[in-house]
């Protein structure tokens, strides 16, 4: 199965069309860390990360990982060996903290952009995550909680996302 990001407002999953938001500065094939653009291409999806204190384990065929207090996603260009990977926030690296006060990362799936042998500086922490207001993101794709939960029931472990 392939999820298709048809435009900056529409994510298609099977026969479902979901309203979404994307990077503030649109799409690009030449992503740079911090450019607020969503990368174009076809990518695999990683596991589902979720806040157990806010959600029961969701119904999905994806592997589910509980978000803990010290989890982060490295966006530090000074640490190439950890760049665009799950890290411990106590390691003093620059990273996206995954256990946030807001709701955005209560459920999220990393998109495997720049994932295997990541190149420093071309983008990290590209997720499908939650939104309540559909404001532009820093490069991720954001869905409402209701739509995200529907999507989780449809997608499979081998689902890919095509961003055009």
Order of alpha helices (4+ residues) and beta strands (2+ residues): beta-beta-beta-beta-beta-beta-beta-beta-beta-beta-beta-beta-beta-alpha-beta
